[in-house]
Amino acid sequence: MASLTDLVNLNLSDCTDKIIAEYIWIGGSGIDLRSKARTVKGPITSASQLPKWNYDGSSTGQAPGEDSEVILYPQAIFKDPFRRGDNILVMCDCYTPQGEPIPTNKRYNAAKIFSHPDVAAEVPWYGIEQEYTLLQKDVNWPIGWPVGGYPGPQGPYYCAAGADKAFGRDVVDAHYKACIYAGINISGINGEVMPGQWEFQVGPSVGISAGDEIWVARYILERITEMAGVVLSLDPKPIQGDWNGAGAHTNYSTKSMREPGGYEVIQKAIEKLGKRHAEHIAAYGEGNERRLTGRHETADINTFKWGVANRGASIRVGRDTEKEGKGYFEDRRPASNMDPYVVTGMIAETTILWKGN
């Protein structure tokens, strides 16, 4: 007798060349992930082999009911850690039937920036540190916290081990391995300062792939938390008071920054970012003002400052970069719920294309 688990884990490659492609897209809030599956002939080695598809945009807040069709364009493929075999996850972006990107399609503009010859020549690298909080289902309160109460103050939890300090490691490790399996360039994980909060890092990734990889890593995390019965929160300040918020620190370098004399290029880039501070903050995530208070390892939202090894700065330059005279810097302003397409594209546009007037 086959069990439900046996059937879920059936290896289809024994009997068919058909595979399952899970099409993933971003919904109307700009942070909600949606997906649906279709059967295609495998194996698939490139997104260009896949057909476009459509969905009901009136059900995701992206189209009116009387003209509800939104078209999915496959853009990047990853191995599916849930179905395994030759099955795939497909990151898509969204268009009207006439071929216009819909307003919530932030990938389109980012791809334009990254395909600009001046940007492409600089081979922009990103390393994104995605912080997130795991919440108890139904009570909107971090896992490991007493319901309606608080754990001991921050201090013992960061990168900690132990049942009284680290909460949700099974979810975190499952996610780590699933991302490596999928082909996401995940470079590490750690427990964060607030209990119940964790971080994973993706990168170095070049150009548009940084956004694709963060979105698919978020999707995989949503699926794993669904299986574990916990809730994923990307809120930048899930708990008010003397608790760290959640960010998505974005490490960045260009070819010029990585070569001898790069430190000067870094300083000029930071100067440009300072001049456009307000525009960047406006695009760096919802509710970020609750996080960027000047406390808990942040710079105040209205202040732009940079420093070497300063975690209370808007932009942090590492000691190694200063010493070697080349390398990368870290933009500490993006919130955990930022859109990586928006943030990576904007950083490249400001530092490479913008003339700084």
MIBATI-381202 format. One record per residue: x, y, z of N, C-alpha, C in turn. Coordinates in pm, whole numbers, padded with zeros to 5 digits, always signed. Layout:
BEGIN
XYZXYZXYZ;...
//
This chain:
BEGIN
+00085-00120+00000+00000+00000+00000+00088+00125+00000;+00066+00212-00098+00142+00337-00102+00086+00433+00003;+00174+00499+00074+00131+00604+00168+00128+00738+00095;+00070+00836+00158+00065+00971+00101+00208+01022+00077;+00298+00997+00173+00438+01040+00158+00503+00973+00038;+00475+00843+00018+00530+00772-00098+00487+00840-00228;+00359+00876-00234+00305+00935-00357+00364+01075-00380;+00375+01153-00273+00435+01287-00284+00578+01276-00336;+00649+01172-00292+00790+01154-00327+00814+01067-00450;+00708+01037-00525+00723+00955-00647+00831+01012-00739;+00918+00928-00788+01019+00970-00885+00962+00954-01025;+00927+01067-01087+00860+01062-01217+00955+01026-01330;+01085+01050-01310+01180+01028-01421+01189+00881-01461;+01139+00789-01375+01136+00646-01409+01044+00615-01528;+00940+00700-01544+00836+00660-01638+00795+00768-01738;+00851+00891-01725+00806+00998-01815+00913+01105-01829;+00907+01180-01940+00998+01294-01954+00928+01424-01913;+00806+01410-01856+00734+01528-01809+00790+01572-01673;+00801+01703-01655+00844+01758-01526+00743+01862-01479;+00753+01901-01353+00664+02003-01297+00744+02132-01280;+00691+02241-01336+00752+02373-01324+00663+02459-01236;+00716+02503-01122+00642+02590-01029+00673+02734-01066;+00577+02804-01127+00594+02944-01167+00570+03034-01045;+00668+03117-01012+00662+03204-00894+00657+03349-00940;+00572+03430-00875+00571+03573-00906+00539+03652-00779;+00553+03784-00788+00531+03873-00675+00391+03933-00691;+00312+03928-00584+00174+03975-00588+00161+04126-00569;+00038+04169-00549+00003+04311-00550+00061+04395-00439;+00095+04334-00324+00151+04414-00214+00297+04447-00240;+00358+04378-00339+00500+04398-00367+00590+04314-00279;+00532+04239-00184+00612+04154-00095+00555+04013-00087;+00428+03994-00129+00367+03861-00121+00407+03777-00242;+00444+03653-00214+00483+03562-00322+00368+03469-00358;+00347+03449-00485+00242+03359-00535+00309+03255-00624;+00245+03140-00639+00299+03041-00733+00192+02944-00776;+00211+02885-00892+00127+02775-00938+00210+02689-01033;+00168+02565-01047+00251+02467-01120+00186+02426-01251;+00273+02388-01345+00226+02330-01471+00321+02220-01515;+00269+02130-01596+00349+02020-01649+00411+02062-01782;+00541+02039-01795+00610+02069-01921+00701+01951-01955;+00747+01946-02080+00838+01840-02122+00979+01879-02076;+01046+01786-02008+01179+01815-01957+01287+01746-02038;+01413+01759-02000+01456+01853-01897+01462+01996-01951;+01449+02093-01860+01457+02235-01895+01591+02288-01844;+01667+02352-01931+01798+02404-01890+01804+02557-01891;+01700+02621-01945+01699+02767-01952+01554+02817-01945;+01535+02934-01883+01399+02992-01872+01340+03018-02010;+01425+03041-02110+01377+03072-02245+01306+02954-02311;+01326+02833-02256+01257+02715-02311+01113+02704-02263;+01078+02783-02164+00946+02769-02100+00842+02860-02165;+00718+02816-02170+00613+02902-02224+00574+03012-02125;+00527+03126-02182+00464+03227-02097+00334+03165-02043;+00284+03225-01933+00161+03173-01874+00081+03292-01825;-00035+03269-01768-00112+03382-01716-00178+03346-01585;-00227+03448-01516-00302+03426-01391-00406+03535-01375;-00492+03516-01279-00602+03610-01251-00550+03723-01161;-00514+03834-01224-00459+03948-01149-00559+04015-01056;-00690+03993-01080-00789+04055-00990-00787+03988-00853;-00731+03867-00844-00723+03795-00717-00593+03824-00641;-00501+03900-00704-00376+03935-00636-00360+04086-00621;-00467+04160-00654-00461+04307-00644-00377+04369-00755;-00372+04301-00873-00287+04352-00981-00361+04379-01111;-00493+04359-01112-00571+04386-01233-00719+04395-01195;-00797+04472-01272-00941+04478-01244-01012+04351-01289;-01126+04320-01229-01201+04198-01261-01244+04188-01405;-01271+04305-01467-01322+04300-01604-01211+04282-01708;-01084+04293-01664-00971+04269-01755-00858+04212-01670;-00877+04088-01624-00797+04038-01512-00672+03961-01549;-00649+03941-01679-00538+03853-01716-00402+03923-01706;-00311+03863-01631-00172+03910-01624-00084+03799-01679;+00017+03836-01758+00101+03737-01825+00233+03720-01749;+00269+03594-01725+00394+03560-01659+00503+03531-01762;+00616+03602-01749+00732+03575-01835+00837+03502-01751;+00870+03376-01783+00975+03307-01708+01110+03378-01726;+01182+03399-01614+01308+03473-01622+01428+03396-01568;+01408+03312-01467+01522+03238-01410+01470+03106-01355;+01550+03000-01369+01508+02869-01318+01602+02817-01210;+01546+02740-01119+01619+02680-01007+01569+02537-00989;+01654+02451-00937+01610+02314-00906+01508+02320-00791;+01407+02236-00798+01300+02236-00697+01336+02142-00582;+01366+02196-00462+01406+02110-00350+01288+02034-00290;+01166+02072-00323+01048+02006-00268+01011+01883-00352;+01004+01902-00483+00966+01789-00571+01089+01713-00621;+01202+01777-00620+01330+01718-00661+01327+01662-00803;+01418+01569-00834+01426+01519-00971+01462+01632-01067;+01399+01630-01185+01424+01737-01284+01324+01852-01270;+01242+01849-01165+01141+01953-01147+01208+02085-01109;+01141+02195-01144+01206+02327-01130+01114+02431-01066;+01179+02532-01007+01114+02656-00965+01148+02761-01070;+01049+02843-01106+01066+02940-01214+01032+03079-01163;+01132+03168-01156+01104+03306-01117+01054+03381-01239;+00937+03444-01224+00874+03514-01336+00856+03661-01303;+00838+03744-01407+00785+03877-01383+00658+03895-01466;+00588+04006-01444+00446+04015-01484+00420+04130-01582;+00337+04099-01683+00310+04194-01792+00161+04195-01826;+00117+04304-01888-00018+04308-01944-00019+04222-02071;-00138+04183-02119-00144+04107-02245-00079+04182-02363;-00068+04317-02350-00005+04396-02457+00148+04398-02445;+00201+04334-02338+00346+04328-02324+00408+04440-02242;+00323+04520-02173+00375+04626-02086+00398+04570-01946;+00511+04603-01880+00528+04557-01742+00421+04621-01652;+00360+04541-01564+00259+04598-01474+00330+04678-01364;+00260+04769-01293+00328+04857-01197+00409+04785-01089;+00365+04666-01046+00440+04595-00941+00558+04514-00997;+00579+04519-01129+00694+04449-01188+00818+04537-01174;+00891+04518-01065+01013+04597-01040+01135+04535-01107;+01121+04411-01152+01234+04345-01217+01267+04410-01352;+01162+04452-01421+01179+04505-01557+01277+04622-01559;+01257+04718-01469+01344+04837-01466+01485+04800-01421;+01494+04710-01322+01626+04666-01275+01704+04599-01389;+01636+04515-01467+01703+04446-01578+01753+04547-01682;+01676+04656-01701+01719+04762-01794+01848+04827-01744;+01852+04855-01613+01972+04917-01554+02092+04823-01570;+02072+04694-01536+02185+04601-01539+02232+04567-01680;+02145+04587-01780+02189+04560-01917+02250+04684-01983;+02247+04798-01914+02313+04920-01966+02463+04891-01979;+02524+04925-02094+02665+04889-02116+02759+04937-02006;+02735+05059-01953+02823+05112-01847+02813+05031-01719;+02692+04981-01690+02672+04899-01570+02730+04760-01592;+02698+04701-01706+02747+04565-01737+02900+04561-01732;+02966+04667-01781+03113+04672-01782+03171+04672-01641;+03093+04721-01544+03140+04728-01405+03114+04600-01325;+03046+04503-01385+03016+04373-01322+02980+04391-01173;+02863+04452-01145+02829+04481-01004+02799+04354-00925;+02868+04340-00813+02849+04226-00723+02765+04271-00604;+02675+04183-00562+02593+04208-00442+02602+04091-00347;+02603+04122-00219+02586+04023-00114+02478+04075-00022;+02365+04008-00017+02250+04060+00059+02229+03977+00185;+02220+04046+00298+02199+03982+00428+02052+03994+00465;+01978+03888+00442+01832+03889+00464+01799+03847+00607;+01759+03943+00690+01713+03911+00825+01563+03884+00823;+01517+03797+00912+01374+03764+00918+01342+03714+01059;+01213+03716+01092+01167+03671+01224+01069+03557+01205;+01083+03454+01287+00988+03342+01287+00886+03365+01398;+00759+03361+01361+00650+03389+01456+00570+03263+01485;+00517+03258+01607+00425+03150+01642+00295+03170+01563;+00244+03062+01509+00122+03069+01428+00006+03118+01515;-00075+03205+01461-00199+03256+01523-00180+03361+01632;-00057+03377+01687-00043+03477+01794+00048+03594+01758;+00110+03591+01639+00192+03702+01592+00300+03742+01693;+00367+03644+01747+00467+03665+01853+00585+03573+01823;+00710+03618+01839+00823+03535+01796+00827+03398+01862;+00877+03298+01787+00890+03164+01845+00995+03169+01957;+00973+03085+02057+01064+03083+02171+01031+03186+02277;+00940+03280+02245+00899+03381+02343+00777+03330+02419;+00768+03358+02551+00644+03323+02621+00527+03403+02564;+00415+03338+02538+00301+03407+02476+00259+03524+02565;+00255+03644+02503+00216+03764+02577+00326+03817+02668;+00441+03749+02672+00550+03793+02758+00679+03808+02681;+00786+03839+02755+00915+03867+02691+01023+03775+02745;+01120+03738+02659+01236+03664+02709+01332+03760+02778;+01444+03708+02826+01545+03795+02884+01600+03890+02779;+01662+04003+02821+01710+04103+02726+01811+04047+02625;+01830+04122+02516+01923+04083+02410+02065+04071+02466;+02141+03984+02402+02278+03961+02447+02317+03816+02425;+02240+03723+02487+02279+03582+02476+02240+03514+02344;+02161+03580+02258+02095+03508+02147+02173+03510+02017;+02251+03615+01992+02320+03632+01865+02421+03517+01842;+02403+03444+01731+02491+03331+01695+02502+03228+01808;+02392+03211+01884+02397+03127+02004+02356+02984+01975;+02385+02896+02071+02337+02757+02069+02269+02731+02203;+02173+02638+02203+02105+02603+02328+01956+02626+02319;+01881+02538+02386+01734+02540+02377+01673+02668+02434;+01747+02737+02522+01695+02861+02582+01740+02985+02506;+01816+02966+02397+01871+03082+02325+01848+03079+02174;+01842+02960+02114+01828+02948+01969+01694+02880+01938;+01607+02950+01867+01473+02900+01841+01449+02890+01689;+01420+02768+01641+01385+02751+01499+01500+02704+01411;+01604+02647+01472+01720+02608+01392+01685+02503+01285;+01588+02415+01312+01551+02315+01211+01500+02381+01084;+01421+02487+01098+01370+02561+00983+01486+02626+00907;+01577+02685+00983+01690+02759+00925+01782+02664+00847;+01814+02549+00907+01903+02454+00841+01837+02389+00719;+01707+02360+00731+01633+02305+00616+01637+02405+00499;+01619+02532+00532+01621+02637+00431+01760+02649+00367;+01862+02645+00449+02001+02658+00402+02030+02550+00296;+02002+02425+00332+02030+02314+00240+01941+02320+00115;+01815+02357+00134+01722+02366+00020+01770+02471-00080;+01825+02582-00029+01875+02688-00118+01998+02641-00195;+02088+02569-00126+02207+02515-00196+02162+02416-00304;+02065+02331-00269+02011+02233-00365+01953+02306-00488;+01881+02416-00462+01813+02488-00570+01911+02557-00665;+02035+02577-00619+02133+02648-00701+02140+02796-00667;+02083+02833-00553+02094+02972-00505+02232+02988-00441;+02294+03102-00466+02428+03126-00415+02421+03174-00270;+02365+03089-00183+02353+03124-00041+02490+03103+00024;+02538+03204+00097+02675+03197+00145+02686+03178+00296;+02572+03180+00367+02580+03155+00511+02449+03186+00582;+02444+03148+00709+02329+03177+00796+02382+03210+00936;+02305+03281+01014+02337+03296+01157+02214+03338+01237;+02218+03307+01367+02116+03355+01458+02137+03504+01481;+02027+03579+01490+02039+03724+01504+02026+03770+01651;+02037+03903+01670+02045+03961+01805+01915+03940+01883;+01800+03956+01813+01671+03934+01879+01637+03786+01874;+01596+03724+01985+01560+03583+01982+01442+03556+01888;+01453+03448+01809+01350+03417+01710+01380+03480+01575;+01491+03557+01570+01529+03624+01445+01656+03559+01390;+01659+03542+01257+01770+03477+01189+01808+03556+01065;+01918+03517+01005+01964+03582+00883+02023+03478+00789;+01998+03497+00659+02076+03423+00560+02137+03524+00463;+02251+03485+00406+02319+03574+00312+02321+03510+00174;+02296+03592+00073+02303+03547-00066+02406+03631-00139;+02502+03564-00204+02601+03637-00283+02740+03580-00263;+02840+03634-00333+02822+03743-00430+02746+03696-00554;+02648+03778-00594+02568+03753-00714+02582+03875-00804;+02584+03852-00933+02606+03961-01029+02474+04013-01081;+02456+04145-01071+02344+04213-01136+02207+04159-01098;+02125+04133-01200+01985+04096-01179+01970+03965-01102;+02072+03878-01108+02059+03748-01042+02049+03763-00890;+02103+03873-00833+02091+03896-00688+01943+03904-00649;+01864+03979-00726+01721+03992-00698+01648+03861-00717;+01677+03791-00827+01613+03661-00853+01640+03564-00738;+01765+03559-00693+01803+03462-00590+01741+03494-00455;+01735+03622-00418+01670+03658-00290+01522+03623-00294;+01454+03655-00405+01310+03626-00413+01283+03475-00405;+01364+03395-00474+01341+03250-00471+01379+03194-00333;+01483+03248-00271+01518+03206-00134+01406+03240-00037;+01342+03354-00055+01226+03391+00029+01111+03293+00005;+01088+03259-00123+00981+03165-00156+01005+03030-00087;+01128+02981-00096+01161+02853-00033+01140+02862+00118;+01176+02975+00177+01156+02993+00321+01008+02995+00358;+00926+03059+00274+00781+03058+00296+00728+02914+00295;+00775+02835+00201+00728+02696+00190+00772+02613+00311;+00895+02634+00356+00946+02555+00469+00876+02596+00599;+00853+02725+00619+00780+02768+00740+00636+02717+00736;+00578+02710+00616+00443+02652+00600+00443+02507+00649;+00545+02431+00611+00555+02290+00652+00576+02278+00803;+00651+02373+00859+00685+02367+01002+00576+02426+01091;+00477+02492+01031+00370+02551+01110+00412+02677+01185;+00513+02747+01132+00549+02878+01188+00531+02983+01078;+00530+03110+01116+00501+03218+01022+00628+03299+00998;+00656+03327+00872+00770+03411+00835+00729+03557+00836;+00803+03640+00907+00779+03785+00905+00903+03857+00851;+00880+03945+00752+00987+04032+00703+00966+04176+00751;+00885+04192+00857+00863+04326+00913+00995+04380+00967;+01028+04508+00935+01156+04561+00981+01164+04588+01132;+01050+04592+01198+01054+04610+01344+00936+04534+01404;+00945+04400+01408+00829+04321+01450+00791+04342+01596;+00888+04375+01681+00860+04399+01823+00912+04537+01861;+00822+04623+01908+00862+04756+01952+00943+04746+02081;+01020+04850+02110+01095+04852+02235+01242+04821+02213;+01306+04771+02316+01451+04754+02317+01493+04623+02249;+01448+04607+02123+01479+04488+02044+01530+04532+01908;+01628+04460+01855+01678+04493+01721+01570+04474+01616;+01573+04559+01515+01485+04542+01400+01548+04443+01302;+01485+04430+01185+01532+04337+01082+01561+04415+00954;+01682+04399+00902+01722+04469+00781+01758+04373+00670;+01806+04430+00559+01860+04352+00448+01984+04426+00400;+02086+04426+00486+02210+04497+00452+02258+04449+00316;+02295+04545+00231+02332+04514+00093+02477+04551+00068;+02560+04447+00053+02703+04467+00025+02720+04478-00126;+02809+04570-00166+02814+04607-00309+02957+04640-00349;+02993+04596-00468+03119+04641-00528+03108+04638-00679;+03190+04720-00743+03202+04718-00889+03345+04675-00924;+03366+04648-01051+03499+04609-01098+03602+04714-01056;+03570+04842-01076+03663+04950-01041+03694+04952-00892;+03594+04918-00808+03614+04917-00663+03702+04801-00618;+03697+04693-00696+03771+04572-00659+03916+04575-00708;+03947+04674-00791+04082+04684-00847+04165+04788-00772;+04299+04789-00789+04382+04889-00720+04329+05031-00744;+04327+05112-00639+04269+05246-00648+04120+05247-00622;+04064+05130-00589+03919+05116-00569+03863+05197-00453;+03947+05224-00352+03896+05296-00233+03845+05435-00269;+03915+05498-00365+03872+05630-00412+03737+05621-00483;+03720+05515-00563+03594+05493-00635+03481+05470-00533;+03511+05394-00428+03413+05369-00321+03370+05500-00256;+03467+05585-00225+03434+05713-00159+03344+05801-00247;+03374+05802-00378+03291+05882-00471+03149+05824-00478;+03140+05690-00479+03008+05625-00486+02927+05657-00361;+02992+05654-00244+02923+05683-00118+02874+05829-00116;+02957+05918-00171+02919+06060-00179+02791+06075-00261;+02783+06005-00374+02663+06009-00458+02542+05953-00383;+02561+05842-00311+02450+05783-00234+02399+05881-00129;+02491+05957-00069+02452+06058+00030+02364+06166-00030;+02396+06206-00155+02318+06311-00221+02176+06264-00255;+02159+06134-00270+02026+06082-00305+01965+06002-00189;+02007+06036-00067+01963+05960+00052+01811+05949+00059;+01741+06062+00041+01594+06062+00056+01527+05969-00045;+01575+05971-00171+01516+05884-00274+01539+05737-00241;+01658+05705-00192+01688+05566-00158+01603+05520-00040;+01596+05601+00063+01517+05565+00182+01371+05538+00142;+01317+05622+00053+01177+05606+00010+01155+05472-00059;+01261+05414-00116+01248+05290-00193+01301+05168-00118;+01343+05185+00007+01416+05080+00078+01331+04995+00172;+01199+05002+00158+01113+04912+00237+01011+04987+00321;+00895+04924+00340+00785+04982+00418+00812+04970+00568;+00782+05076+00641+00794+05071+00788+00937+05084+00838;+01027+05124+00749+01169+05131+00784+01197+05238+00890;+01105+05338+00898+01124+05445+00999+01114+05389+01141;+01045+05276+01157+01037+05213+01290+01168+05145+01328;+01249+05114+01226+01377+05045+01250+01494+05142+01256;+01497+05240+01162+01612+05331+01153+01594+05447+01251;+01628+05420+01377+01604+05517+01485+01734+05578+01538;+01848+05527+01489+01975+05570+01547+02017+05481+01663;+01931+05385+01699+01964+05288+01803+01966+05148+01741;+02007+05049+01819+02007+04910+01774+02081+04892+01641;+02203+04945+01636+02292+04928+01520+02235+04988+01392;+02172+05105+01403+02122+05175+01284+02160+05323+01291;+02162+05388+01175+02170+05533+01169+02027+05586+01161;+02004+05705+01215+01872+05768+01207+01831+05783+01059;+01703+05763+01034+01651+05760+00896+01678+05890+00820;+01682+06003+00892+01701+06133+00827+01847+06173+00815;+01936+06092+00866+02079+06125+00868+02153+06031+00775;+02244+06087+00695+02332+06001+00614+02474+06016+00666;+02532+05904+00707+02673+05909+00747+02738+05776+00714;+02867+05781+00689+02939+05656+00661+03062+05649+00748;+03111+05528+00767+03229+05511+00851+03290+05373+00830;+03414+05362+00873+03484+05234+00865+03447+05153+00990;+03398+05033+00969+03361+04939+01076+03255+04996+01171;+03176+05092+01123+03074+05155+01209+02936+05099+01178;+02881+05022+01272+02750+04961+01250+02635+05059+01279;+02669+05176+01327+02567+05280+01346+02567+05379+01231;+02630+05342+01119+02636+05430+01002+02537+05384+00895;+02503+05474+00803+02419+05437+00689+02496+05343+00596;+02622+05376+00575+02711+05295+00490+02833+05256+00573;+02864+05128+00575+02981+05081+00650+03086+05029+00552;+03209+05075+00572+03322+05024+00494+03403+04933+00586;+03439+04817+00538+03512+04721+00621+03657+04762+00644;+03714+04718+00752+03856+04745+00782+03948+04692+00671;+03916+04573+00618+03999+04513+00513+04000+04600+00388;+03883+04655+00354+03872+04741+00235+03959+04864+00253;+03954+04925+00370+04035+05044+00400+04184+05008+00389;+04220+04896+00448+04361+04854+00453+04416+04821+00313;+04334+04751+00235+04381+04708+00102+04363+04814-00005;+04286+04918+00029+04265+05026-00069+04171+04988-00181;+04094+04881-00162+03997+04836-00263+03902+04737-00195;+03790+04707-00262+03696+04610-00204+03551+04650-00223;+03474+04648-00114+03330+04669-00123+03283+04754-00005;+03156+04796-00010+03096+04861+00107+02957+04802+00132;+02902+04834+00248+02773+04779+00290+02672+04892+00311;+02563+04887+00236+02452+04980+00258+02362+04918+00365;+02360+04979+00485+02288+04923+00599+02143+04972+00608;+02101+05053+00511+01968+05115+00522+01851+05027+00479;+01866+04937+00378+01747+04861+00334+01681+04781+00447;+01548+04782+00447+01469+04706+00545+01460+04561+00500;+01424+04474+00593+01410+04331+00564+01306+04303+00455;+01207+04393+00442+01100+04370+00344+01125+04446+00213;+01248+04492+00192+01279+04564+00068+01263+04472-00053;+01243+04535-00171+01243+04458-00295+01387+04458-00348;+01451+04340-00354+01591+04339-00397+01613+04389-00540;+01510+04378-00626+01525+04435-00761+01540+04587-00752;+01458+04649-00668+01459+04796-00654+01592+04840-00595;+01633+04776-00485+01753+04820-00412+01879+04799-00495;+01896+04681-00554+02019+04656-00631+02025+04745-00755;+01911+04760-00823+01907+04846-00943+01939+04991-00909;+01881+05038-00799+01899+05177-00759+02044+05207-00719;+02105+05113-00646+02246+05133-00606+02335+05142-00730;+02312+05053-00828+02391+05058-00951+02366+05187-01027;+02240+05227-01036+02205+05349-01111+02270+05472-01047;+02261+05484-00915+02316+05601-00847+02468+05604-00855;+02533+05490-00836+02680+05490-00827+02749+05484-00963;+02680+05431-01065+02746+05415-01196+02689+05514-01301;+02556+05526-01309+02496+05603-01418+02469+05749-01382;+02435+05775-01257+02397+05911-01216+02520+06000-01213;+02507+06119-01270+02623+06208-01281+02647+06289-01153;+02552+06284-01059+02576+06346-00928+02553+06496-00925;+02464+06546-01013+02437+06691-01012+02340+06729-00902;
//
